[in-house]
């Protein structure tokens, strides 16, 4: 929802997989919360349909080609979503895997611009998995922010990755990218520096710099990626993954301890855990490490796999936050 005195100008999202019913909830939410009496609006299907048309014109969603889940049934309103969705393919032969929401708001009186950004491990689906996200807010300033360079580069590249020609869309996306380069984000408590990492554009890979202590949380793994991560650290203390991922490793992870979520964390009380279900279990991707007196938290879309981190094939987006170690040592945060 917009801050008081602001209105939503545009929402831009990226996702690997998507359910149309979940996506439909976005413009529906915008419409129902923008009226004082939503019950009256629901009684008038024509007015509701027109309102949804206006709302969908403000939302752009870039999704992996072939990643849209077919709905179980047809619905008239699904047709409204067609103009929102822009399928993309990656240049390196991997997958388009970032999970991002960018919301641009404008002040109703002064037209001042305000941005809210959500970077997450969650796709636009109804999955109930354990995910992690960070929300940032800020205003564009005059100076470019060095930490935003990869975020701006990533957004500007989206129309070029689209399967269909998006020449007309490029101007809108370029304007957002230019703004994002200058946004001064309000920092989450305990952190004073941030930098974005866009992977897979130009074959770019990523790994932590040499560090003193490292913990990795990732649902999907590969031996080469884990060994590369472990070698960056003097003390790779913990790997947290899924119970069905760890046994697939042909070699030890390279970490001191391997963990999985307790079964009780995977389902509500009295609910059966379905083996191999995609709706529950660990889905967060977190790289947590210390360098000297500072703690670094990296979150986003990249699993601890070759395609995500080493080869530069997948398009991924990560956010790195850092701050004084006194606000949270890696071992303390694990405890």
C-alpha positions in Angstrom: 0.0 0.0 0.0 1.2 3.6 -0.7 2.4 5.8 2.1 -0.1 8.4 3.2 -0.4 11.1 0.6 1.1 9.0 -2.2 -0.4 7.0 -5.1 1.0 4.0 -6.9 2.5 4.9 -10.3 4.0 1.6 -11.3 4.9 -1.8 -10.0 7.6 -4.0 -11.6 8.1 -7.6 -10.6 10.4 -10.5 -11.6 9.8 -14.2 -10.9 10.9 -17.6 -12.0 7.5 -19.3 -11.7 4.0 -17.9 -11.4 0.4 -18.9 -10.7 -2.2 -16.7 -12.4 -4.5 -16.9 -9.4 -1.8 -15.5 -7.2 -0.9 -12.8 -9.7 -4.5 -11.8 -10.0 -4.6 -11.0 -6.3 -2.2 -8.1 -6.9 -4.4 -5.8 -9.0 -7.4 -7.0 -7.0 -5.7 -5.9 -3.8 -4.9 -2.5 -5.3 -8.5 -2.0 -6.4 -10.2 -3.1 -3.2 -7.9 -1.0 -1.0 -8.2 2.1 -3.1 -12.0 2.5 -2.5 -13.8 3.5 0.7 -16.6 0.9 0.2 -15.2 -2.2 -1.5 -18.4 -4.1 -0.7 -20.4 -1.8 -3.1 -17.7 -2.2 -5.7 -18.0 -6.0 -5.5 -21.7 -5.7 -6.2 -21.1 -3.9 -9.6 -19.2 -6.3 -11.8 -18.8 -3.8 -14.6 -17.2 -1.2 -12.3 -15.0 -3.8 -10.8 -13.8 -5.0 -14.2 -13.0 -1.5 -15.3 -11.1 -0.8 -12.1 -9.1 -4.0 -12.5 -8.2 -2.9 -16.1 -6.8 0.4 -14.8 -4.9 -1.5 -12.0 -3.3 -4.0 -14.4 -2.0 -1.2 -16.6 0.2 -0.2 -13.6 1.9 -3.6 -13.1 4.7 -5.2 -15.2 5.8 -8.8 -14.5 8.8 -10.4 -16.1 8.7 -14.2 -15.8 10.8 -17.2 -17.0 9.4 -18.4 -20.3 7.4 -21.6 -19.7 7.2 -20.9 -15.9 3.5 -20.0 -15.7 1.5 -22.7 -14.0 -1.8 -23.4 -15.8 -4.7 -22.6 -13.6 -7.0 -25.5 -12.5 -10.0 -23.6 -14.0 -10.8 -20.8 -16.5 -11.9 -17.3 -15.3 -12.9 -14.2 -17.2 -10.4 -12.1 -15.2 -7.4 -14.1 -16.3 -7.6 -12.3 -19.6 -6.7 -9.0 -17.9 -3.3 -10.4 -16.9 -2.0 -10.8 -20.4 -0.8 -7.2 -20.8 1.0 -7.5 -17.4 3.1 -10.5 -18.2 6.4 -10.4 -20.2 8.1 -13.8 -20.7 11.9 -13.7 -20.8 14.8 -16.0 -21.7 18.4 -15.8 -20.5 21.3 -15.2 -22.8 23.5 -17.9 -21.2 21.1 -20.8 -21.6 20.2 -21.0 -17.9 17.0 -19.8 -16.3 15.6 -16.4 -15.3 15.4 -16.8 -11.5 15.3 -13.4 -9.7 12.5 -12.6 -7.3 11.9 -8.8 -7.0 9.2 -6.2 -6.6 9.8 -2.5 -7.3 7.0 -0.1 -6.4 7.1 3.6 -7.5 4.8 6.0 -5.7 4.3 9.7 -6.4 3.1 12.4 -4.0 -0.4 13.6 -4.9 0.6 17.3 -4.4 4.3 17.7 -5.1 4.8 14.7 -7.5 7.8 13.7 -5.4 8.9 10.1 -6.2 9.2 7.4 -3.5 10.4 3.8 -4.1 9.7 0.6 -2.2 11.8 -2.4 -3.1 11.3 -6.0 -2.0 14.0 -8.6 -2.8 13.1 -12.1 -1.9 13.5 -15.8 -2.4 9.7 -16.2 -3.1 8.1 -16.6 -6.5 4.6 -15.3 -7.4 3.0 -18.5 -6.2 0.9 -19.7 -3.2 3.8 -21.9 -1.9 4.0 -21.9 1.9 7.8 -22.6 2.0 10.2 -20.9 4.3 11.4 -17.9 2.4 13.3 -14.7 3.3 12.9 -11.1 2.1 14.1 -7.6 2.7 12.1 -4.5 2.1 13.9 -1.2 1.4 12.4 2.3 1.0 13.9 5.6 -0.2 13.7 8.7 -2.5 15.9 9.3 -5.6 18.6 11.9 -4.9 20.9 13.8 -7.2 24.0 11.6 -6.7 24.4 8.1 -8.1 24.7 5.5 -5.4 27.5 3.0 -6.1 25.7 0.1 -4.4 22.7 0.5 -6.7 24.7 0.1 -10.0 23.9 -3.6 -10.5 20.2 -3.1 -9.6 19.9 -0.4 -12.2 21.7 -2.5 -14.8 19.5 -5.5 -14.0 16.2 -3.5 -14.5 17.5 -1.8 -17.7 18.2 -5.3 -19.2 14.7 -6.7 -18.7 13.1 -5.5 -22.0 16.1 -6.9 -23.9 15.6 -10.4 -22.3 11.9 -10.4 -23.3 10.8 -13.0 -25.8 8.6 -10.5 -27.6 9.7 -7.1 -28.8 9.5 -4.6 -25.9 10.8 -1.5 -27.6 7.8 0.6 -26.3 8.3 -0.7 -22.8 12.0 0.2 -22.7 11.4 3.9 -22.2 9.4 3.2 -19.0 11.8 0.7 -17.7 14.8 2.9 -18.5 13.2 5.7 -16.4 12.9 3.4 -13.4 16.4 2.2 -13.8 17.7 5.7 -13.9 15.8 6.5 -10.7 17.0 3.4 -8.9 20.6 4.3 -9.6 20.1 7.4 -7.4 17.8 6.1 -4.6 19.2 6.6 -1.1 17.7 3.6 0.7 16.8 3.7 4.4 19.0 1.0 6.0 17.6 -1.9 8.0 18.5 -1.8 11.7 22.1 -3.0 12.4 23.4 -2.4 8.8 25.0 0.7 7.3 26.0 -0.4 3.8 24.3 -2.2 0.9 25.2 -3.4 -2.6 23.3 -5.3 -5.2 24.7 -8.2 -7.3 23.2 -9.0 -10.6 24.3 -12.4 -11.8 24.1 -13.9 -15.3 24.3 -10.7 -17.2 27.5 -10.9 -19.3 28.2 -14.3 -17.7 28.8 -12.7 -14.3 29.3 -15.2 -11.4 29.5 -14.5 -7.6 31.1 -15.8 -4.4 31.8 -14.2 -1.1 35.2 -12.6 -0.6 37.7 -14.3 1.7 36.0 -14.3 5.1 36.5 -15.5 8.7 33.2 -17.3 9.4 30.6 -18.5 6.9 27.1 -20.0 7.0 25.0 -20.9 3.9 21.3 -21.5 3.7 20.1 -22.9 0.4 17.5 -25.5 -0.6 19.4 -26.7 -3.8 23.0 -27.6 -3.9 25.9 -28.8 -6.0 29.3 -30.1 -4.9 31.5 -27.6 -6.9 29.5 -24.6 -5.6 29.7 -25.7 -2.0 33.4 -26.4 -2.2 34.0 -23.0 -3.8 32.0 -21.3 -1.0 33.7 -23.3 1.8 37.2 -22.4 0.4 36.4 -18.7 0.8 36.2 -19.0 4.6 38.6 -19.8 7.4 35.7 -21.3 9.3 32.7 -22.5 7.1 30.6 -23.5 10.2 27.2 -24.5 8.9 25.2 -25.5 5.8 21.4 -25.5 6.1 19.5 -27.2 3.4 16.7 -29.7 2.6 16.6 -33.3 3.7 16.2 -34.4 0.1 19.1 -32.2 -1.2 22.0 -33.1 1.2 21.9 -36.9 0.3 22.4 -36.1 -3.4 25.9 -34.8 -2.7 28.6 -37.2 -3.9 31.2 -35.6 -1.7 31.1 -33.9 1.8 29.8 -30.3 1.7 33.0 -28.8 3.1 31.2 -27.3 6.0 31.7 -28.2 9.7 28.0 -29.0 10.3 25.1 -29.8 8.0 21.5 -29.1 9.1 18.0 -29.5 7.9 14.7 -28.0 9.1 13.0 -30.0 11.9 9.9 -31.9 10.6 7.7 -29.8 12.9 8.8 -26.7 10.9 7.5 -28.1 7.7 3.8 -28.4 8.5 1.1 -27.0 10.8 0.1 -29.1 13.8 -2.0 -32.1 12.7 -1.1 -31.6 9.0 0.7 -34.4 7.1 4.0 -33.6 5.4 3.8 -34.7 1.8 7.1 -36.2 0.5 8.6 -34.0 -2.2 5.9 -31.3 -1.9 6.9 -28.0 -3.5 4.6 -26.0 -1.2 6.5 -26.5 2.1 10.1 -26.8 3.3 13.1 -24.6 3.0 13.3 -22.2 0.1 15.3 -19.3 1.4 18.8 -18.5 0.0 21.1 -16.8 2.5 24.9 -16.3 2.6 26.0 -15.0 6.0 29.7 -14.3 6.8 32.1 -12.1 8.8 35.1 -10.2 7.7 37.0 -8.6 10.5 34.6 -6.6 12.7 31.8 -6.6 10.2 28.9 -9.0 9.4 27.6 -9.5 5.9 24.1 -10.8 5.0 23.5 -11.7 1.4 20.0 -12.7 0.4 18.0 -13.1 -2.9 17.4 -15.8 -5.5 20.6 -17.7 -5.9 20.9 -21.3 -4.7 24.3 -22.8 -3.8 24.6 -24.4 -7.3 26.9 -24.1 -10.3 24.3 -22.6 -12.5 23.4 -19.9 -10.0 26.8 -18.9 -8.6 29.7 -20.2 -10.7 28.8 -20.5 -14.4 26.9 -17.2 -14.9 24.2 -19.1 -16.8 21.3 -18.2 -14.5 20.0 -14.6 -14.2 19.9 -14.0 -10.4 19.7 -11.0 -8.1 21.3 -10.7 -4.6 21.3 -8.0 -2.0 24.3 -7.7 0.3 23.9 -5.8 3.6 26.8 -5.2 6.0 27.2 -3.7 9.4 29.2 -3.8 12.6 29.7 -7.3 14.0 28.4 -6.2 17.4 24.8 -6.2 16.0 25.0 -9.9 15.2 27.8 -12.4 14.9 27.2 -15.3 12.6 27.4 -17.8 15.4 25.0 -15.8 17.6 22.5 -15.4 14.7 22.6 -19.2 14.2 21.9 -19.8 17.9 
